[in-house]
Amino acid sequence: MKTIRIGSGAGYADDRLEPALEIIEKGDVDYIVFECLAERTIAIAQQRKMENAEKGYDNLLAYRMEQVLPLCSANNVKVVTNMGAANPLAAAKLVKEIAEAQGLQNIKIAAVVGDDVFSEINRYSEETLLENGRKISDIRPSIVSANAYIGAAGIAEALKNGADIVITGRAADPSLFLGPIIHEFGWALDDVDLIGKGTMAGHLMECGSQVTGGYFADPGYKDVPDLWKVGFPILEIDEQGELVISKLDGTGGLVSEATVKEQLIYEIHDPANYLTPDVIADFSGAEVKQIEKDLVKITGGSGKSKSGYLKTSIGYQEGFMIEAEISYGGSGSFDRARLAQDIVSKRLEQANVEPGEIRFDLIGLNSLYQDNVKNQGTAKEVRLRVAARTEELETAVAVSREVESLYTNGPAGGGGIRTNIKPIVSIGSILIPDTDVSVKIFYSEVQK
């Protein structure tokens, strides 16, 4: 029975590269997938594209591809990635230039587009954001991006047409893995059971080392060996949808029933109804079994017909965030930090500075659990954090100035002040009919 092997090259935009290179070189894989997008990531990429029409792709695209392309060419490994972000066409152009500069030959690059629906946003003026109920028409002037989550069909088509490198924008995370699976096995897009199994496989792989021990380790409770050199996962799947997850020998981390089960239920809300552009996946009947050290078999996933709607991320500007911090150490540090908080609070009140939201945290004491921690007064070092959301830049600057003035106008022993003001790009979601989105593929080639 035919099987294929797919390696995970990244689980987020700034992920490390070395494990991916090792998989390409030693993993005997057919594909390497770089999943590098989050909701906010693509909104920020859209802002970069607005400033420069030749930008908008992943900031690490060149860094990664300069090292990945020669290895993939030598080992006959195809690449699938969403590093196109807000500009897959520009990303494909850059990858071609890199390949040509390296003297590589016979490489076909595909850019899959269609997820960017910003130009059509006025069609959805009466829609409301799922997260807060705000109407699109009310935030229209501040919207900077609108990207629908497209599925695996375009990726599969690009591979069918001979692409060696497939670059997408906002494709759904598991779809990046599902595309090669559909192509290799010729699965029908309406075979919901198989597409559900392939989606389960993609979901297990999409977050990189989370399934090999990253974001899992908890010393003394869930120990993970050599996490400092954690290996990224490798998927092996057959044409019936049975799959195993493994990692390279000699790498850190582990693949266990527990790591797989944690990733299986990560970010899916309802395990029986995981909504994706390709299928409503059902993981509720999945069985997870350790068959060897660092080798776990997963069976039993299924699916139902897709909903007919695509989640669409809306990025919109929403004022500014100011963060400012100062540390106090030694005896009485807790009381001095509290005094500093009181000073800042009263100074802002006196100056009629009213941020939309403001909070004070004593990092290490109550930044996570507020004031439910006991024995706060025994702390030997405390870092006061002041964070606020403001509509106007001037208000954010005023908050920053009051924290900075604690150097000479606050309690004794304060130091290590850090301030940062940045514009806020908020993210909301709407659902749009999948018939509103038209996926197109553009090809380019590096010749002999």
C-alpha positions as CSV (number, residue, x, y, z in Angstrom):
1,M,0.0,0.0,0.0
2,K,1.3,3.4,-1.0
3,T,2.5,5.7,1.8
4,I,4.0,9.2,1.9
5,R,6.1,11.0,4.5
6,I,5.6,14.7,5.3
7,G,7.8,16.7,7.7
8,S,6.9,19.7,9.7
9,G,9.2,22.6,9.0
10,A,7.7,25.3,11.2
11,G,4.8,25.7,13.6
12,Y,4.7,29.5,13.7
13,A,6.2,32.5,11.9
14,D,9.5,32.8,13.9
15,D,10.1,29.1,14.5
16,R,13.7,27.8,14.4
17,L,15.0,26.3,11.1
18,E,17.6,23.7,12.1
19,P,15.1,20.9,12.8
20,A,13.5,21.4,9.3
21,L,16.8,21.2,7.6
22,E,17.6,18.0,9.4
23,I,14.3,16.4,8.4
24,I,14.9,17.3,4.7
25,E,18.4,15.9,4.8
26,K,17.8,12.7,7.0
27,G,14.1,12.2,7.2
28,D,13.4,10.5,3.9
29,V,10.4,12.7,3.4
30,D,8.4,13.6,0.3
31,Y,7.3,17.0,1.5
32,I,8.3,19.6,4.0
33,V,5.5,22.0,5.2
34,F,6.2,25.4,6.8
35,E,3.1,26.6,8.6
36,C,3.9,30.2,9.6
37,L,0.6,32.2,9.8
38,A,-1.6,33.4,12.6
39,E,-4.5,35.8,12.5
40,R,-2.5,38.8,13.6
41,T,0.5,37.8,11.5
42,I,-1.4,38.2,8.2
43,A,-3.0,41.5,9.3
44,I,0.5,42.9,10.0
45,A,1.7,41.4,6.7
46,Q,-1.1,43.3,4.9
47,Q,0.1,46.5,6.5
48,R,3.6,45.9,5.1
49,K,2.1,45.2,1.7
50,M,0.2,48.5,1.9
51,E,3.6,50.3,2.4
52,N,5.4,48.4,-0.3
53,A,3.5,46.3,-3.0
54,E,6.5,44.0,-3.3
55,K,6.4,43.0,0.4
56,G,3.8,41.4,2.6
57,Y,5.2,37.9,2.6
58,D,6.8,36.2,5.7
59,N,9.9,38.1,7.0
60,L,11.9,34.9,7.2
61,L,11.1,33.7,3.7
62,A,14.5,34.5,2.2
63,Y,16.3,33.3,5.3
64,R,14.5,29.9,5.1
65,M,14.5,29.4,1.4
66,E,18.2,30.2,0.9
67,Q,18.9,27.1,3.1
68,V,15.9,24.9,2.2
69,L,16.0,25.1,-1.6
70,P,19.4,23.4,-2.1
71,L,18.6,20.6,0.3
72,C,15.1,20.0,-1.2
73,S,16.6,19.9,-4.7
74,A,19.3,17.4,-3.6
75,N,16.8,15.2,-1.7
76,N,13.8,15.5,-4.1
77,V,11.6,17.0,-1.4
78,K,8.7,19.3,-2.3
79,V,7.8,22.4,-0.2
80,V,4.3,23.6,0.8
81,T,4.0,26.8,2.9
82,N,1.8,29.7,3.8
83,M,4.8,32.0,4.0
84,G,3.2,34.0,1.1
85,A,1.1,35.6,3.8
86,A,-0.4,38.8,2.3
87,N,1.5,38.5,-1.0
88,P,2.0,34.9,-2.4
89,L,2.9,36.3,-5.8
90,A,5.7,38.4,-4.5
91,A,6.9,35.5,-2.4
92,A,7.0,33.2,-5.4
93,K,9.0,35.8,-7.3
94,L,11.5,36.0,-4.5
95,V,11.8,32.2,-4.2
96,K,12.5,32.0,-8.0
97,E,15.2,34.7,-7.7
98,I,16.8,32.8,-4.8
99,A,16.8,29.5,-6.8
100,E,18.3,31.2,-9.9
101,A,21.0,32.8,-7.8
102,Q,21.9,29.5,-6.4
103,G,22.1,27.9,-9.8
104,L,19.3,25.4,-9.1
105,Q,17.4,24.0,-12.1
106,N,14.0,22.6,-13.1
107,I,12.0,24.0,-10.2
108,K,8.4,24.9,-10.7
109,I,6.8,27.3,-8.2
110,A,3.1,27.8,-7.6
111,A,1.4,30.8,-5.9
112,V,-2.1,29.9,-4.7
113,V,-4.2,33.1,-4.3
114,G,-7.8,33.9,-3.6
115,D,-7.9,34.2,0.2
116,D,-7.6,38.0,0.2
117,V,-11.1,39.3,0.1
118,F,-10.3,42.8,1.3
119,S,-11.5,44.4,-1.9
120,E,-14.9,42.8,-1.4
121,I,-15.3,43.8,2.2
122,N,-18.2,46.2,1.6
123,R,-20.3,43.2,0.6
124,Y,-20.2,42.1,4.2
125,S,-21.1,45.5,5.8
126,E,-24.0,44.1,7.7
127,E,-22.0,41.1,9.1
128,T,-20.9,41.3,12.8
129,L,-17.7,40.0,14.3
130,L,-18.1,36.7,16.0
131,E,-15.9,37.8,18.9
132,N,-17.6,41.1,20.0
133,G,-20.6,41.7,17.8
134,R,-19.2,44.8,16.1
135,K,-20.7,45.5,12.7
136,I,-18.3,45.6,9.7
137,S,-19.8,48.9,8.6
138,D,-18.9,50.5,12.0
139,I,-15.2,49.6,11.8
140,R,-14.9,49.8,8.0
141,P,-12.5,52.9,8.0
142,S,-10.0,51.1,10.2
143,I,-10.0,47.7,8.5
144,V,-6.6,46.8,7.0
145,S,-7.1,43.1,6.0
146,A,-9.7,40.5,5.3
147,N,-8.5,37.0,4.5
148,A,-10.6,33.9,4.2
149,Y,-9.3,30.5,5.2
150,I,-9.0,28.5,2.0
151,G,-8.7,24.8,1.8
152,A,-6.5,22.1,0.3
153,A,-7.9,21.9,-3.3
154,G,-5.6,24.6,-4.7
155,I,-2.5,23.1,-3.2
156,A,-3.4,19.6,-4.6
157,E,-4.1,21.1,-8.0
158,A,-0.7,22.9,-8.0
159,L,1.1,19.7,-7.1
160,K,-0.8,17.8,-9.8
161,N,0.4,20.3,-12.3
162,G,4.0,19.6,-11.3
163,A,4.8,22.3,-8.7
164,D,7.8,21.7,-6.5
165,I,7.1,24.6,-4.3
166,V,3.6,25.7,-3.4
167,I,3.2,29.1,-1.7
168,T,-0.2,30.1,-0.2
169,G,-1.6,33.0,1.8
170,R,-4.2,32.3,4.4
171,A,-4.8,28.6,3.8
172,A,-6.1,26.7,6.8
173,D,-3.3,25.1,8.8
174,P,-4.2,21.4,8.3
175,S,-5.0,22.0,4.6
176,L,-1.3,22.6,4.0
177,F,-0.7,18.9,4.8
178,L,-4.0,17.7,3.4
179,G,-3.1,19.1,-0.1
180,P,-0.2,16.8,-0.7
181,I,-2.1,13.8,0.7
182,I,-5.1,14.5,-1.7
183,H,-2.7,14.8,-4.6
184,E,-0.6,11.7,-3.8
185,F,-3.6,9.4,-3.2
186,G,-6.1,10.9,-5.6
187,W,-8.7,11.3,-2.8
188,A,-12.0,12.8,-3.9
189,L,-12.7,16.1,-2.3
190,D,-16.1,14.9,-1.2
191,D,-14.9,11.7,0.4
192,V,-15.6,13.1,3.8
193,D,-14.2,10.2,5.8
194,L,-10.8,10.3,4.0
195,I,-10.7,14.1,4.0
196,G,-11.5,14.0,7.7
197,K,-8.6,11.6,8.4
198,G,-6.2,13.7,6.3
199,T,-7.4,16.8,8.3
200,M,-6.6,15.0,11.5
201,A,-3.2,14.2,10.2
202,G,-2.6,17.9,9.3
203,H,-3.9,19.1,12.6
204,L,-1.4,16.9,14.5
205,M,1.4,18.3,12.4
206,E,0.5,21.9,12.0
207,C,2.1,23.2,15.3
208,G,5.5,21.7,14.8
209,S,7.2,20.4,17.9
210,Q,4.0,20.7,20.0
211,V,3.4,17.0,19.1
212,T,7.0,16.1,19.9
213,G,7.2,17.5,23.4
214,G,7.3,21.3,22.9
215,Y,4.6,23.2,24.9
216,F,4.0,19.8,26.7
217,A,6.9,19.6,29.1
218,D,6.2,20.1,32.8
219,P,9.3,19.0,34.9
220,G,8.5,16.2,37.4
221,Y,5.1,15.7,35.9
222,K,5.6,15.5,32.1
223,D,9.3,15.2,31.6
224,V,10.7,15.6,28.1
225,P,14.3,14.6,27.3
226,D,16.6,17.1,25.7
227,L,13.9,19.7,24.9
228,W,16.7,22.1,24.0
229,K,17.2,20.2,20.7
230,V,13.6,19.0,20.2
231,G,13.0,17.4,16.8
232,F,10.1,18.3,14.6
233,P,7.5,15.7,13.7
234,I,7.3,13.5,10.7
235,L,4.0,12.1,9.4
236,E,3.7,8.9,7.5
237,I,0.2,8.2,6.1
238,D,-1.2,5.6,3.7
239,E,-3.9,5.8,1.1
240,Q,-6.6,4.6,3.6
241,G,-5.7,7.4,6.0
242,E,-3.9,5.4,8.7
243,L,-1.1,7.4,10.1
244,V,1.9,7.4,12.4
245,I,3.8,10.3,13.9
246,S,7.5,10.1,14.6
247,K,10.7,12.2,14.8
248,L,14.3,11.7,13.8
249,D,16.5,9.5,16.0
250,G,19.0,11.5,18.0
251,T,16.8,14.5,18.3
252,G,15.3,15.7,21.6
253,G,11.7,15.6,22.7
254,L,9.4,12.6,22.5
255,V,6.4,11.3,20.6
256,S,4.0,9.6,23.0
257,E,0.3,8.9,23.4
258,A,0.1,11.9,25.7
259,T,1.8,14.4,23.3
260,V,-0.4,13.2,20.5
261,K,-3.6,13.4,22.5
262,E,-2.8,16.9,23.7
263,Q,-2.2,18.1,20.2
264,L,-5.3,16.3,18.9
265,I,-7.7,18.3,21.0
266,Y,-5.7,21.6,20.7
267,E,-7.7,24.6,19.5
268,I,-10.6,22.6,17.9
269,H,-13.5,23.4,20.3
270,D,-15.6,20.4,19.5
271,P,-13.7,17.2,18.7
272,A,-16.7,15.8,16.8
273,N,-17.2,18.9,14.7
274,Y,-13.9,20.6,13.8
275,L,-14.9,23.1,11.1
276,T,-12.4,23.5,8.3
277,P,-12.7,24.7,4.7
278,D,-12.4,21.1,3.5
279,V,-14.6,19.1,5.8
280,I,-16.2,19.0,9.2
281,A,-13.7,16.7,10.8
282,D,-14.6,14.3,13.6
283,F,-11.8,13.2,15.9
284,S,-14.1,11.7,18.5
285,G,-13.5,8.2,17.4
286,A,-9.7,8.5,17.1
287,E,-7.5,5.8,18.7
288,V,-4.0,6.6,19.7
289,K,-1.5,3.8,20.3
290,Q,2.2,3.8,21.0
291,I,3.8,1.1,18.8
292,E,7.4,1.9,19.3
293,K,9.6,4.5,21.1
294,D,8.7,7.8,19.5
295,L,6.3,6.2,17.1
296,V,2.6,6.6,17.6
297,K,-0.2,5.3,15.4
298,I,-3.5,7.1,15.1
299,T,-6.6,5.6,13.5
300,G,-10.3,6.3,13.5
301,G,-10.8,9.9,12.3
302,S,-13.7,10.7,10.1
303,G,-15.7,13.6,8.7
304,K,-18.9,15.2,7.5
305,S,-19.7,17.4,4.6
306,K,-18.2,20.9,4.9
307,S,-20.3,23.8,6.1
308,G,-20.2,25.8,2.9
309,Y,-18.8,28.8,4.8
310,L,-15.2,30.1,5.3
311,K,-13.9,31.7,8.4
312,T,-12.6,35.1,7.4
313,S,-10.2,37.1,9.6
314,I,-10.7,40.8,9.7
315,G,-7.8,42.9,10.8
316,Y,-8.5,46.4,12.0
317,Q,-6.6,49.2,13.7
318,E,-7.8,50.0,17.2
319,G,-5.7,52.6,18.8
320,F,-2.4,52.0,20.6
321,M,-1.0,49.9,23.4
322,I,1.5,51.3,25.9
323,E,3.6,48.9,28.1
324,A,5.9,50.3,30.7
325,E,7.9,48.4,33.4
326,I,10.2,49.2,36.3
327,S,11.8,46.9,38.9
328,Y,12.3,47.2,42.6
329,G,14.6,44.9,44.6
330,G,15.6,44.1,48.1
331,S,13.8,44.6,51.4
332,G,10.5,46.3,51.0
333,S,10.4,45.9,47.2
334,F,6.7,44.9,47.3
335,D,5.7,48.0,49.2
336,R,7.8,50.3,47.0
337,A,6.3,48.8,43.8
338,R,2.8,49.4,45.3
339,L,3.7,53.0,46.0
340,A,5.0,53.4,42.5
341,Q,1.7,52.1,41.2
342,D,-0.2,54.5,43.4
343,I,1.9,57.4,42.1
344,V,1.3,56.7,38.5
345,S,-2.4,56.2,39.1
346,K,-2.8,59.5,40.9
347,R,-0.7,61.4,38.4
348,L,-2.8,60.2,35.5
349,E,-6.0,61.1,37.4
350,Q,-4.6,64.6,38.2
351,A,-3.7,65.2,34.5
352,N,-7.1,63.9,33.3
353,V,-5.4,61.2,31.3
354,E,-8.0,58.5,30.7
355,P,-6.9,55.4,28.7
356,G,-9.6,53.2,27.4
357,E,-8.2,50.4,29.6
358,I,-5.4,50.3,32.0
359,R,-4.0,47.6,34.4
360,F,-1.2,47.4,36.9
361,D,0.6,44.1,37.4
362,L,3.4,43.1,39.8
363,I,5.1,40.5,37.6
364,G,5.9,37.4,39.6
365,L,3.2,38.1,42.1
366,N,-0.2,38.9,40.6
367,S,0.2,39.4,36.9
368,L,-1.5,36.0,36.3
369,Y,-3.7,35.6,39.3
370,Q,-4.3,39.2,40.4
371,D,-4.3,39.5,44.2
372,N,-5.1,35.9,45.2
373,V,-1.4,35.1,45.9
374,K,-0.5,35.0,49.6
375,N,2.7,36.4,51.3
376,Q,3.2,39.1,48.7
377,G,5.1,41.2,51.1
378,T,8.0,38.7,51.4
379,A,9.1,39.2,47.8
380,K,12.7,40.3,47.3
381,E,12.2,41.6,43.8
382,V,9.2,43.0,42.0
383,R,8.6,44.4,38.6
384,L,5.7,46.8,38.1
385,R,4.1,46.6,34.7
386,V,1.7,49.3,33.6
387,A,-0.3,48.5,30.4
388,A,-3.0,50.6,28.7
389,R,-5.0,50.7,25.5
390,T,-5.6,54.2,24.2
391,E,-7.4,55.7,21.2
392,E,-4.8,58.5,20.8
393,L,-1.0,58.3,20.6
394,E,-0.7,61.3,22.9
395,T,-2.5,59.5,25.7
396,A,-0.1,56.5,25.4
397,V,2.8,58.9,25.5
398,A,1.4,60.5,28.7
399,V,1.2,57.1,30.4
400,S,4.8,56.2,29.3
401,R,6.1,59.5,30.6
402,E,4.6,59.0,34.1
403,V,6.3,55.6,34.5
404,E,9.6,57.0,33.2
405,S,9.5,59.8,35.8
406,L,9.6,57.2,38.6
407,Y,13.3,57.2,38.2
408,T,13.7,60.4,40.2
409,N,10.2,61.0,41.4
410,G,9.3,57.6,42.7
411,P,10.3,55.2,45.5
412,A,13.9,54.3,46.2
413,G,15.7,51.7,44.2
414,G,13.7,51.6,41.0
415,G,15.5,50.7,37.8
416,G,15.4,48.8,34.5
417,I,12.6,50.9,33.0
418,R,11.3,49.7,29.6
419,T,8.6,51.4,27.7
420,N,7.0,50.4,24.4
421,I,4.2,52.0,22.4
422,K,2.7,50.3,19.4
423,P,-0.4,50.5,17.2
424,I,-3.0,47.8,17.9
425,V,-4.2,45.6,15.1
426,S,-7.2,43.8,16.5
427,I,-8.6,40.6,14.9
428,G,-12.2,39.6,14.4
429,S,-13.9,36.9,12.4
430,I,-16.9,36.6,10.1
431,L,-18.2,33.7,8.0
432,I,-18.6,34.1,4.3
433,P,-20.0,31.7,1.7
434,D,-17.2,29.6,0.1
435,T,-18.7,30.4,-3.2
436,D,-17.6,34.0,-2.7
437,V,-13.9,32.9,-2.9
438,S,-12.2,32.0,-6.2
439,V,-8.9,30.3,-5.8
440,K,-6.4,30.8,-8.6
441,I,-2.9,29.4,-9.2
442,F,0.0,31.2,-10.9
443,Y,3.1,29.3,-12.0
444,S,6.7,30.3,-12.6
445,E,9.7,28.1,-13.4
446,V,13.4,28.0,-12.9
447,Q,14.7,26.6,-16.2
448,K,17.9,24.7,-17.0
